Structures are given as structure tokens and as C-alpha cells.
Amino acid sequence: MSSVIVMQLRYAFRLYPDTGQRIALSRAFGCARVVFNDAVRAREDARKAEQPFPKAGELSTRLITQAKRTAERSWLGEVSAVVLQQSLRDAETAYRNFFASLKGTRKGPKTGPPRFESRKDARQSIRFTANARWNITDSGRLNLPKIGAVKVTWSRTLPTIPTSVTVIKDAAGRYFASFVIDTDPAADATRMPATDRTIGIDLGLTHFAVLSDGTKIDSPRFLRRAEKKLKKAQRELSRTQKGSKNREKARLEVARAHAKVTDARREFHHQLSTRLISENQGIAVEDLSVAGPARTRLAKSVHDAGWSSFVSMLQYKAERYGRTLVKIGRFEPTSQTCSTCGVKDGPKPLDVREWTCAACGTVHDRDHNAAINVKTAAGLAVSACGAPVRPGAFPAQREETGSHGFPTEPRAA
Ligand SMILES: [Zn+2]
């Protein structure tokens, strides 16, 4: 039986630092970046000199403790030492991932060697761990060492005391606090009791997703509206003159609109994935990361990016709530096979929305039929006997990103 487990989740909230706090934050971002870059440089120098890599403790002494005493780096003393230590750890993690990727022991796409960070990077961040003496004040502000008590919009309640907080400034100039929380398995089991329902999900051509029960799911209006605004902002940007003041303004407007689309899409994926996980014990999806021999569904590739982040949400939520997620390869001819009699009817052009099976005469909606086939291919269709889920399905391994990576999970279910 699958069981509910403890997981680490991120909860993100908007921060509103005042002018002085913004200056202190940008100083902290800058110091963290300098230490990160010094660590990368130290390793690069060692590599070029064919020397062994300096040890973490040695780097900490050299790049933080001793550097603070020099004229060029004395300002490192103006920020929390924990922030600088975390920056060193991020550099270390980046190298570990790079070497693991080289050796092929790391899952996912290939990682390049760590690069130097720049003040021009769209995203800036610093991380405070438990020993950094940060806290939430009685009036609900986030009190950060050497920065102050920053105003927070608490859009939800934190279920437990967080173990760390990352402060992020995004491309649109917004500030966020991202807290790491350990989930509570007992509460999770109560929230989502076991069920015997199973479902197959197909990435629709004209819908975001089509379920094996026939439900068709479209992007919600709040996402479509955000996408429309982004298109408008992009059009306006293209009309401005290079190097003009208006262009800068338009660029920031595009960045803001882009951030809103990203947020809206994430919100939609969260709502939908939570609903599907809540209602079903077993969920089957197409795995778009596996390239099939014939990529017959090219038209769908525009959705692929959104689809993969949606599937990764399903994956960690399945793990969290003891559900089974089965991913089936793209090589399965889900749109060619009759879900009623199993006869392979041959490829269908993308504009064929409905077809009739030559063998059994069933009239199929293309996407609904595909969703049923996704479920069947995953072995989830044989649920009547009370064994709804296939055991040993793909455990989701979420990458813990450092404060210098991109947040994979800026908010939780
Ligand atoms: Zn048939």
C-alpha cells in the first residue's frame, strides 16, 4: 500500500520592504553574489592550476572570515553571516550537480558548470536558515537580521514553523519570502482519505486537458485574461524606440505581465492538480519528456512547457498524499487505438476531432478516447477488482533548489 510521507514544501508570500529595507536587501543580494562568485573563481583557479578543489571549511575561512578583514571585502560584515554561508553552500551544490550530471548519476537535463552571477540577473535571492535568528513578529512582520521587520501579505496560514526562508526579488521587481515547511503526514491523510477512483488524463489539442471520464478542462478565465494583457504589453514594447525611456517602461510592463501569467498558470495548475489528486487514488498521464519515435502530436508541443510543470505538481502531490501517478510513454498510440475494442485504427490527422472505429463502430471524441487509452496503458482501467493502482510506480523526486536556483515550487497545495 502506498502511504503518506513527510515532504518539504515551499510557501511563498509577497514582501513589501520599505526604502531602507530595500537598500539593505540589495546590499545582502550583492554580498551573497560576491561570495558565490568568489567560490566559483576559487574552484576555477584550482582547476586551471590542476590543484584539488579547496574544501568547504577552507573556502568559508578564506572567502568570508578573512575576506571581511580586507579593505576590498570589508562590507561583507554588513550582512548576516548565515546569508554568506548559504551562498557558499549554493556554489557547492551547483558543482555537485554539475559533476553528477557529467557522470550521468543525476536525473533530468544536463547541468552546465556554475556560472558567475551578475547584478543584472533577473532574479536575486538570499537564504536564512534556522540559526540566522530571523523570526515573525507579533504584528506579523518578517524580522530579518541586519535588514529589519519587513511587511508581509499572509495570503494563507503557515501550517508549522518554517525551517528556513529565502528572500527573492524577481524580474518584475517584486519581493517574496519563500518558507520551507515540513508536511504533517497525519493531517495530510485526514485531508485526502483513500479512494478507489482512478483517472487518465490526456493533454488535449483544443483543451488544456481531457479526462477519461469525458471531462474537458480549459484554462480558467483569470489565466486567459493575464495572457491577453501580456500580449498587449508585448505589442506595446515592439512599438517603442530602442534606447528610449518609453522602451524601459514598456519592458518593465512586459516583465510584470509575464510574472502575472506565470502566477496565474501556477495557480490554475495547483487548483487542478489538487482536485485530481483529491478525487483519485490512481492517475495516469502522458510523459512528454520521453520523445516518441514519431512525434505525431507536434501541434501539442506549444502546451508542453505548461504540461510538464503541471505533471510535476501531480507528481509531488501524489507522493505527499499517498496517491499513485503513472506516466506512460509517448510511443503509446493513444489517439489511434479504439478504447472500446482495442483495434489500432491508424494515424489521424490533427484536424480529425471525431472518428468512427471501423471494427466496432464506436464514435470517438479524439481526446476523450486518448484519455481512456492513457488510463488503460497505465494499467489503471482494471480497477473493478479493488486493485486500482499499479504498485511501484515512479516515485517523484523533487529537487531542493538553493537560493540561487529557480524556485520549482513557490507555493504549496
Ligand atoms: Zn473499436
Residues whose N, C-alpha, C, O or C-beta is under 5 A from the ligand:
A	BS01	ZN	C338 T340 C341 G342 V343 C357 A359 C360 G361 T362
